[in-house]
Amino acid sequence: MTISPRRTFAIISHPDAGKTTLTEKLLYFGGAIHLAGEVKARGANRRARSDWMKIEQQRGISVTSSVMTFERNGITFNLLDTPGHEDFSEDTYRTLTAVDSAVMVIDAAKGIEPQTRKLFEVCRLRNVPIITFVNKVDREGRAPFELLDEVAEMLQLDVCPMSWPVGMGGEFEGVYDLYANTLSRPEGDSREYLGKPIPFTDLNDPKLADILTPDGLEKLVEEAELAQGGYAAFDAESYRAGNLTPVYFGSALKDFGVAELIGALADYAPEPRPQPAEPAPVSPDGTEVTGFVFKVQANMDPNHRDRIAFMRLCSGVFKRGMKLTPSGSGKPIAVHSPILFFAQNRELADEAFPGDIIGIPNHGTLRVGDTLSEKADVRFTGLPNFAPEILRRVVLKDFAKTKQLRKALDDMAEEGVTQVFYPDIGSNWIIGVVGQLQLEVLLSRLDAEYKVAAGLEPAPFDTARWVSAAEPADLKDFMDQNRGAMAKDRDGNPVFLAKSAWEVGYIADRYAKVKFAATRER
């Protein structure tokens, strides 16, 4: 049996850089959807297929990670669409643990924005190689050299321009592929690229003068030659090691650079890589089926109140119906209905291979960070919880729905949308989130999916830390003396709730034998 190569990648960007449009065009070019321009359409088609949650449709942003699989030229692409909003770094981080490479989308007018840099640093932690796509070159933007220098300096990467824009905005005449020596030019009233690249021998080909204006040609030749001489030449190994980023200029909305980007992923992006684990990293060549859960999503289909665990397959050939043991419970489960995704659409997966993302329907038995394996002798590492930056109390408007509220909060804590803390003293549950928008998601989903009307009120605490100590007596002494600030997380781990970051430091100095952790690996 021949297994088609896999490319499992994510798209990262600052909000409004064009990630959703690029995602849609990659799916269109890959044959996964048959209607281009859905982001311009009206009604239900207005949002890209990956944005299915009600609040996403209302706000026009992605707030949950989706998985989409498509095939092109014999290669299977697994695209993980990550939240671009700054308030969703935790879900995004966990999604980036499941990919082998990433595409970084930059707005040509804005360059590298804060969220882009934050997501890049997450990629750097795992040496995830990055292809850069400079979007919206058909609009007015910053000079290409300025953008390239910013990437090189801010991200400490070698940059290699693979294509070059011929002018920008009102002077835009197309994009020249520096390696294939082809020109993609705008055509028709819409000024879109119609998928017919014009070949040339090189930048000195006299036929270029028949297509470009004299000013456009002169500028292209001068800038492209300077760029090729001034920046690093493309080196596939340096890219795969995370030291060099190939840069493509284009316009996702007008189709410029999209086919070249898919080609780059196919030609250069790594196949499934070894994954960090204990007792040793797991190679994709291993025969034992292993994988880890990086995301849990409840109620993808509101009609069925389902819960899907997203598993990245790391080794072995998965077969439908086989038994795997989750590290969380230690009890084998038979996976009878594994799912392959295209956003809302899904199909049963009879088999899956390293690099694939499959969905496993379950009733709360699988959680983020769980390892699944045939022999239960391995545990994948590096999927942490983060200390919340905002704490709130949930106020129920109808006390008859206390049980539904508990169920909803447990579901969303399991997904990583929120964290739930149960104070040792008092009965008010405290919700912890990384960013403000997660609170809106919480209330929206409580209402839409669980029919629970609730509000939020300030909590007397500002942040939280997981506490531990080498000697149980030291931990007990600390907890006894700070009972009013102690709570348990959903797993029963002790948590210290602090009124401020200053208090965390002050208490940590007083109790030197106690460890205060801002992250907790699952």
N, C-alpha and C positions, 0 to 999 in steps of 0.2 A: 504494500500500500504506500502510495506517495502522499506525503503530508505537505500541503502548500505552506510556503513561508509565512510567518506571522510578523506583523508590525503593530505593537501595542503602544499607543502614544496619546498624549494629552495636548490640549490647546490651552495656553495660559496667556492672560492679558489683563490690562486695566479695563474697567468698565468703559464701554463706548468705543473701544479700539477697533471693533468690527469682528469680534470672535464668533458671535452667533451667525453672522452672514458667511464668514469663512467656513464654519462648520457645515452649514447648509450646502455651500457650493462643493465642498469635498464630497458630501454624500451624493450630490447631483452628478458630479463627474465620475463618482464611483458606481453610479447606477442604482444607488439605494433609494433615491426618490426620483420622481418623474416630472416634477413641476419646479422649474427654476423661478426664482424671484418671489418665494413665499413671504419673505419679510416685507415685500411691498404690497402683498395681497391684502384683502380685507377680511374682516370677520375671523373665523376660527383659524384660517391659514396664516394669520398675520405673524404669529410667533413661529420661530423655527421648531422643527419637530422635537427637539430635545427639551424644550421648555414647556412642561406639561402641568406644573402645579398652578393652582388658581392665582396665587400671589405673584407668580412669575409673569403670568399673562397680564395681570393688572399693572405691574410695575415695569414690565419690559426688560427684566433682567433675569439672569440665571442664578437661582439660589440653591440648586441641588445638582449633584453630579449625575450625568446620564451616560449610558454606554451605547454605542452604535457600532455595528459590525457591517462591513461591506467588502466586496472583492473586486479587484481590478488587475487585469493581466496576470492572473494566476497567483496573486498575493492576497492574503486575508488581512484586512486592516481592522484593528479594534481601536476605535476612537473614544476616548474618555473626555467628555465635555465637562470642564470644571467650573465652579462658580467664579465669576470675575469680581464680584463685589467684595470690598475690603473686609466686610464683616463675616466672611465665610472662610477664613484661612484654615480653620480646623478641618472641615470637611475636605477642602481642597488639598491640604497636606496629606491626608490619608489616601486620597485618590492618587496623588503623585507617587505614593509608594508602590502603586500597582502598575506603573508604566515603565517602558524601556527607553523612551525618548519623549521629547516635547517640542511643540511649535510655539514660539513666542511671537505674539502679534503686537506690533507697535504702530501707533497712529503717526503718519508721516508729518503731521503738523505739531504733534505734542511730544514725540520722542518717548524716552523711558519715564514712566510715571511711577508713583510710590508703590502701587500694588504690583506692577510688573516686577519691580526690583525685589519685593518681598517673596513673590512666587519663584523668582529665579534663585534666590538664596535657598529655598526649599529644595529645588532641583539640585543645587550644588552639593547639599548635604549627602545626596545619594549618587553624585556624579552622573546625573541624567543628562545625556547630550541634547543640545538645543539647536534647532533650525530657526532662524529669525525671518519673519515675514513683515516687511514694512508696508503697511496697508494705506490705501487712499491716496496713491500718488497721482491720481487723476484730478485731485483737488490741490488747492494751494497748500504748500507744506514747507518744511525746513529743507535746507540744502542736503543732498545725500551724504556728502562728506561729513557734515556736522552730525548727522544721525549715526553714521558708522563710528566716528570718533567717540560719541557719547556711549555707545554700546561697549566699545573697547575699554574706555576709561572707567565707567561706572561699574561694569560687570567683570572687569579684569579678564577679558576674553580676547583671543585673536579673532579678527573678523575677516571674512573672505566674501567679497561681493560676487555673487553668481550671475546677477543680471544688473541692468542699469536703466533707470528711467530716462526717456528722451523728453526733457522738460517736465514741468508739473503744472497743475491747474489749467489755466487758459492756454498755456503753451505746450500742453501734454500731447506728444505725438506717438507714444507707444513705449514698449519695454524691450530692450535688446538683451538677449541671452548671451552672456560673454563666453560660455563654454560650447553651446551648440551653434553659435553665430546665426541666430534667427531673430527676426523682429516681429513682435506682436503689436499690431497697430489698431487704433479705434476705427470703427466703421459705422456708417449709417447715422441716423438722427440721434440714436441713443448713445453713440460713441462707445459701444461695447466691443469687446474682442470676440470675434466670431469663430475662433478656434482654427485659424489657418495661418500658421507661422510662415514668414517669408524667409527662405534660406539665402545666406551670403557666404562668400569665401572667408571674409574677415572684415574688420572695420574699414579697410581701405578699398573694399569692393565698390567700383564706380556705380553699380546699380542702386546703392543707397541714396545717391543724389537724385534719383528719379522718384523717390518715395518721401524723403524727408525734406523739410525746408532747409535752405542754406544755413540759417542760424542753428536749427536743430541738429543738423549733421555736424557742423563745426563743434558745437558744444558736446555732443555725444562722443566724438572721436577724442577730443581733448580730455574730457573727464574720465572716460572709460580707460584710456591708456594710463592716465595718472593713477586711477584706482587699482588697475592690475599691477602697476609697478610699486605702489605705496603700501599695499596690504598683503597679508599672507596668501600664498597659493593654497588651494584646497588640498587638505590631507585627511583622508577618511579616518585614519587611526587617531589623529589629533582630535577630530570631531567626536568620535565615539568615546574618547577618554574624557570628554567634557572640557577640553581646552580651547577649542575653536568652534565658532558658529558660522556656517554658511548663511549668507544674507540674500534673500530674494525680495525684489521690489514688485509691487503689484497693486491691484484693486480687486478685492473679493467681490464687490458689488458688480463690477464690470467684467469679471472673469479673467483679469490679467494676473498671471503668475500662479493660478490655481493648479493647472495641469503640471507645471514645473515643480510645484511643491509636492504633489503626489509622487512625481517621478523621483524627487530627492529622497523622500521617505522610503520608497521602494529600493532605490539603489544604494543609499548610504546608511539609513537608520539601522540600528542593531536589531538582530533577531532576539528572542527572549534571552535574558541574561540570568546568571546565577543570583539567587535571592539570599539576603542575610538571614541566618537561622542558627539555632542551637540544636545539637552540638557543633554543627559545621554548616557553611553555606550549601544551599541546595542547587544543584546543576539542573538545567532543563533536560539534560540527557538522561537523568535518572529514570529508572523503570517504575519505582514506587509512585503512585499518584499522591501528590501533595498540593496544597493551595492554602490561601489565607483569605479571610473575610475582611475587606477594607471598607465596606459600606453596608448598612441595612436600611431599607426603605419600606415604610409601611404605607398601605393604601395607595399604591400606584394605580390600582383599579378600585375606585370608591365603591363599586357595586359588590366587590367581593371581600373588602377589608383584609386584603392579603398583606403578607410581610415577606419581602424578598431579601435574602442575603446575597450580596455581590461577591463572588469568589474569583480571585486571580489564580488560575492554574499554573503551577510552577514546575511540575515534573510529571512524567508518566502520561498515559493515554486514558482519559476518563471515559467510562462507558455508563450510559444511563442504567440506573438500577443498582449500581455497585454501592457497597457499604463503606462509609468513611467515618472516622472518629474525630469529633471536635475536641480541641484541647480544653475547652471550657467545662464540658460536662463529663468527658471521658467515656461516654456511652455511644457506641456505633449507631449511625443512622443510615438508612437506605435512601439514596437520592433517586426517587422515581420520576420526578418531573423537572429536570434541569431545563433552564430557559436560556436561549440566546436572544439578545435584545436588538431592537431598533426603536429606541425611545419608547413610545407607548406600545408599539407592535412587538410581538414576541413569537417565538416558535420553539417547539420542543427540540432539545439538543440530544441526539443519540450518542454523540461522542464529542470530546473536546481535547485540545492539545495545549502544551505549554505556551503561555502568552494569551490564551483565550480568557474571556470573562464570562462566567456563567452565573445565572441567578438560581438560587435554591429556595423555593417556597418553604416556610417553616412557621411554627407557632411560638416563637420566642426561644427556641433552643440554640440558635446561632447568634453570635454577637460580634461586633467589630473587634478585630484583633484575634479572633479564633483561628487556630490552625486546623485544617482538615487533612487527614492522612490515612493511608491504609493500615499502617502498623502503629500509629500513635507514638512514634519514637523521634519526632522532630517538632520544633516550635519556631515559627518565624518571628523575627524581632523587628522593632522600629516603628510600631504604630501607637503613638502615645495619646493620652488625654492631656489637654492643656488646662492650666488653672484659669477659671473664668475671670473675665475683667469686669463683668456686670452681674450683680446679684439682685434678685427681686423676689418678693412674696407673691404667690398666686392667690387672688381673691375670687372665690367661687360665688356666682350670683344666685345659684340655686343649689342649696346644700343637699338636696335629694340626689344630686349627680356627683357626689363625692367619689363613688366607686368608678364612674366613667372618667373622672379627672385623673384618678390614680392610674388607671389603665393607659390613658393618653400620655401622661407624663412618663410612664415607664417605657412606652413605645418610642417616644421621641428621644428619651435618654439613650435607649438602645441604638437608635439611629445616629446619635451624636449631634442632633439638633440642639439639645440642651443637656445640662447636667442637673441632677436632682440631689439635694442634700436634706437629710432628715436630722434636725437638731436633737441633741440629747435631752435638752430641756425645752418644753413647749411643743405645740402640735402643728405649727405653720411650716409647710414645706417651702424650701427655698430653691429657686431656679437659678442656675448659673449659666451664662452664655459668654462667648468670646466677643461678639459684636452686637450692636444695637438692633440691626435688622433681624437678627434671630428672634428677638422678642415679638416683632410683628409677625414673623412666620409662625411662632408658637400660637399666638392668639388667633391668627387666620385659620390654622389647621384645627385648633380646638373647636372652632365654630363650624367650619366646613365639613370636617371628617368625623368629628365625635359629637357634634351637636351640644357642645358644652360652652355656655357663655361665661366668660371669666375676664377679670381685669388684673392689673399688676399694681403693686404698691412698693415703695422703697423698703429694702431690707436694712436692718441695723448694721450690716456688714458690707465691706467693699470688695474683698477678694478672699480667696481660699487657698490653703496649702495642705497637701497630703503629708501626714506626719508618721514617722517611724523611728525606731531606735534599736541599737544593737542589743541592748538589755531590756527585756519586757518590763522590768521594774521601773526603769527610767521613763518609758512611755506611759505606764500607768500613773506614775507620780505627776507627770505633766498634765495628763488628761484630768486627773482628780482636782488639780489646782486651777484648771481652766474650763471647768464643766460648762459654764454658760456660753462658751465659744466653740464647743465641740459638736460635731455632727458626724453622720455616717453617709458615705456615698451609696450608690445603688448596689454596690458589691459588698457593702459592710465595712469598707476601709475607713479608718479614722481620719477626719478632716478638721483642720483648725480654721475657723472663720474669723477673719481679721477686719477691723474697722478701717484700716489703711495699710499701704505698703510700708509706711514708717513703723506701724505696730508689728508687722511681720519681722522686720529687722530687729526691733527692740526685744521681742519675745525670743527670737532665735539667739540673740546674744545672752539672754538670761538662762536659756536651756541649751547649753552647748552639746549635750549628749543626744539631743533630739534633732532629727533631720527634717527640714521643711522643704518639700519638693513642689515645684511649679508644674511639673509634668509627671504623669504616671503611665508607665507602659502597661498595656493590657496583657 
